[in-house]
Amino acid sequence: MRPSQGEERALSAEVNALADVYALMIFHRAATLSLDDLAPSARELIEAWRRAREGNVA
């Protein structure tokens, strides 16, 4: 993920996609969401995180 950039400190596309997921969870007071309900960009980020995490497990 990339940090925010520019004077306006806009979120990167990756962070913005995950912020949408968290906003949905807060709005619906949900502790979990189905991956099928997420936008493809958010789903891809979560899947990439899972793959990286599996690779770092000892």
Long-range contacts (C-beta under 8 A, 24 or more apart in sequence): 13-41, 14-41, 14-45, 17-41, 17-42, 17-45, 18-42, 18-45, 21-46
